[in-house]
Amino acid sequence: MAVSAAARDQAALTLARATAFLRTQIGQPWLDQCWDERDRVVRSRVIGNWIGELDRLLHVLLDAAADHAGRPVRARQRNTGSKLVTFCAEASWGVERLDGMARARATFRYTQGAARRADVRGGSHMTVGWSGPGGALRRFTLGERIHLGSEALLEVCDLYDELAAQVVRVPPVQAKGAGHQGI
């Protein structure tokens, strides 16, 4: 089990390094400035890639943690939120946010930040994985430009750090026959 614990810890460290790097980007003035059309393609691609990398690193951590815990690794499971809930029910609070992050990632990568896909078929809004005014998850009307500023990026980093901490705390499954047998 020492090898799988090392793999889990390395995956957690890699995710922590990624969020630490993004925290240094929070001070970049371009995050909170208005985007002109000339810069929109590059800026939205960068942010989409940031979100995609965080999601992928959490996905890898989930696989390594499952292996360490003696649970089946669901390599074919591509949705990180679903994989998270299967592995760590205590982290189910993060699934809605992860689903919103997936929508935001696709929006930044493919539509330069213009909301094009509603939360539900026939819907008029797209919810992302960070909060808006009042603390509820931020919603954008279809066609509206999505903006991820410094405060939102900090919240995204906090989200992934909190989820990683919960995943790492999941104990290994105790093997049958081990432990107290009772009298």
N, C-alpha and C positions, 0 to 999 in steps of 0.2 A: 504494500500500500504506500510505501514511502515514495515510490516513483510517481504514482498518480497524485499524491499530495504535493509533490514538487511541481508537477504540471499545473495543478490547480492554482498554486501560489504564484507561479510564473505568469499564468493567464491573468490573475487578479492584479499583479504588479504592472503588466503591460497596459491593462485598462486604466489603472491609476495614473500611469505616465501619460496616457492620451488625454485624460481629463486635466491633468496638471498642465500639459502643453496648451490646451484650449483655454485654460484659465489665464495664461499669459497673453492670449489673443484678445481677451476682454478689453484691454487697454488700447487696442488699435482703433484709431478714430474712424476708419471706414465702416466699422460695424454700425455705428449710430448715425452716420451721415445719410442723407438722401442719396439714392443710387440713380445716376443718370443712365440712360439706355445703353451708352457705350460700355459702361462697366458692369451692367447687370448680368450679362452672360457669365463672366468670369467670377464675379462675387457669388452668384447663386450656385455655381458649380462647386466652388470652394466649400461653401456651407453645406451643400448636399453631400459632399464627400466626407466632411467632418462627421456629420450625423451617421452616414453609412458606416464609417470606420468604428464609431462607438458601438453601434448595433452589432457589427460583426465581432468585435472584441468581447462583448457581453455574451454573444452566442458561443464563442470558443470557450469562455469561462464556464458557461453552463455545461458544455460537454465534458470539460475537465473535472468539474465538480461532481457531475453525475458518475463519472468513472471512479473518482475518489470515494464517493459515498456508497459504491457498490450497487448503483442503480443502472438500468439500461441507458446507454447513450443513444439518443434518438437523432442520429446523423441526418436522416431524411427530413426531419422536422425543420422547416425553413423559417417559420414565423417565430421570432424571438419571444414575443409575448406569450404565445401558446406554450413554448418550451419552458419559459420561466414558471408559468402556473403549474405545469406538470411536475416540475422538479421542486419548486419551493412555494407552496401554497401561501405562506406568510407574505410573500412578495406580490400577491395578486393585485394589490393596490396599484402596482406599476403598469399593469397590462394596458389600460386605457391610454396612459401616457406613451407607452411604447408604440401602440397602434397609431397614435397621433404623430409620433416621431417618424414612423414609416411613411405616412402620408406627406409630411413635410419634406422628408428626404427626396421622395419622388418628385415633388413639386419643384424643389430647388434644382434638381438635376435635369428635369425634362421640360419644364415650362418657365424657366427663369423666375420662379417664385410666384407665378400666377395660379391661384387656386382653381383647379379644374375638375377635381373629383370630390363629390360630396361624401359625407360619412356613410350615408345610406342611399340606395338607389332612389332616384327621383328627388333627393334632398337639395337644399339650396345653400348649405353651409359645409365647410370643412373645418374640423377641429384638429389642432396640432397638440404637441406634447408639452407645452409650457403654458404658464398661467397668463391671463390677461388681467385687466382691472377687476378688483373684487375677489381674486384668487381662483376663480373657475378657469378651466382650460380655455385657452384662447380660440375663438371661432372666427373664421373668415368667410365672407360671402363669396360664392363662386365668381371668378373673374377678378377678385380683389388681389392685390399684391401682398404676399406674405413678407413680413419683416422679422428677422431674428436679430435683436440688438444685444447689447452687453448684458443687460439684466436677464434676458431670456437665455443667453448662452450660459450664464452662471447657473441658472436653474437646471438646464440640461445636464451640465457637469455634475451638479449635486444629485440629480436623479440617477445617473449611471453609477456614481460612487455609492449611493445608498443601496441600490439594487445589488451591486457587487458585494458589498459588505454582508447583506442578507444571504446571498448565495454561498459565500465562503463559510458562514456559520452553520450551514446544514450539516448535521452529524452523519457519519457513516451508518449504514444499515448494519445492525448487529447480526452476525451469522447465527443460523439455527444451531442450537446445542451449546452456544456460548452463553455465559452468564449464569445467574442463580437459577437453580432448578426447583427450589422450594422443598417443602417437607411433606 
